[in-house]
C-alpha cells in the first residue's frame, strides 16, 4: 500500500527541546517520512545525527512500499545528487 504523502521531517530535535535520540527514533518510525532534513554545526554533529538515523532505520522491518524503494542514505560529507 502506498502512503498518501512523502513527508520531509525538519527540525527534528526542535533546537534541543527534545533529546536527539528520542526525536530521531520517533521520526524514523513514522510510516510517511521519506526524508529527514537537518542542520549541523560540525562534521562530528553530522556524523552523530546520521549514525542515529541509520541505527533506527536498520531496526525498522522491511517495507514493501514503493515509497521506500530506491531511497538512498547519504554519507557524511557526500552531497545527494537527487
C-alpha positions as CSV (number, residue, x, y, z in Angstrom):
1,X,0.0,0.0,0.0
2,X,1.4,3.4,-0.9
3,X,1.4,6.2,1.7
4,X,-0.7,9.3,1.0
5,X,2.3,11.6,1.2
6,X,6.1,11.8,1.1
7,X,6.8,13.7,4.3
8,X,10.1,15.5,4.9
9,X,11.0,15.8,8.6
10,X,12.6,19.1,9.5
11,X,14.0,20.5,12.8
12,X,13.6,17.0,14.3
13,X,15.2,17.7,17.7
14,X,13.4,21.0,17.9
15,X,16.6,23.0,18.7
16,X,17.3,21.0,21.8
17,X,13.7,20.8,23.1
18,X,13.7,17.1,22.5
19,X,16.6,14.7,23.1
20,X,18.1,13.9,19.7
21,X,18.0,10.1,20.2
22,X,14.3,10.2,21.2
23,X,13.4,12.6,18.4
24,X,15.1,10.7,15.6
25,X,13.7,7.3,16.8
26,X,10.2,8.7,16.7
27,X,10.7,10.3,13.2
28,X,12.3,7.2,11.6
29,X,9.4,5.1,12.8
30,X,6.9,7.3,11.0
31,X,5.5,5.5,8.1
32,X,5.1,8.6,5.9
33,X,8.6,10.1,6.5
34,X,10.5,9.9,3.2
35,X,13.4,12.3,4.0
36,X,15.0,14.0,7.0
37,X,16.5,17.5,6.7
38,X,18.7,18.7,9.5
39,X,21.2,21.4,10.1
40,X,24.6,20.8,11.8
41,X,27.4,23.0,13.1
42,X,30.2,20.5,12.7
43,X,31.3,17.3,10.9
44,X,31.0,15.5,14.2
45,X,27.4,16.6,14.6
46,X,26.6,15.4,11.1
47,X,28.2,12.0,11.9
48,X,26.3,11.6,15.1
49,X,23.0,12.5,13.5
50,X,23.5,10.2,10.5
51,X,24.5,7.4,12.9
52,X,21.3,7.8,14.9
53,X,19.2,7.8,11.7
54,X,20.9,4.7,10.4
55,X,20.6,2.9,13.7
56,X,16.8,3.4,13.9
57,X,16.3,2.8,10.1
58,X,18.1,-0.5,10.4
59,X,15.8,-1.6,13.2
60,X,12.7,-1.0,11.0
61,X,11.1,-4.0,9.4
62,X,11.5,-4.1,5.6
63,X,8.7,-2.2,3.9
64,X,7.2,-3.5,0.6
65,X,6.1,0.1,-0.1
66,X,7.5,1.6,-3.3
67,X,7.8,4.7,-1.3
68,X,10.9,3.3,0.4
69,X,12.3,1.5,-2.6
70,X,15.1,3.4,-4.1
71,X,15.7,5.5,-1.1
72,X,19.4,6.1,-0.5
73,X,21.2,7.3,2.5
74,X,23.8,10.0,2.0
75,X,27.1,9.6,3.9
76,X,28.6,12.5,5.9
77,X,30.4,14.8,3.5
78,X,28.6,13.5,0.5
79,X,26.1,15.5,-1.5
80,X,22.9,14.0,-2.7
81,X,22.6,14.3,-6.4
82,X,18.9,13.6,-6.4
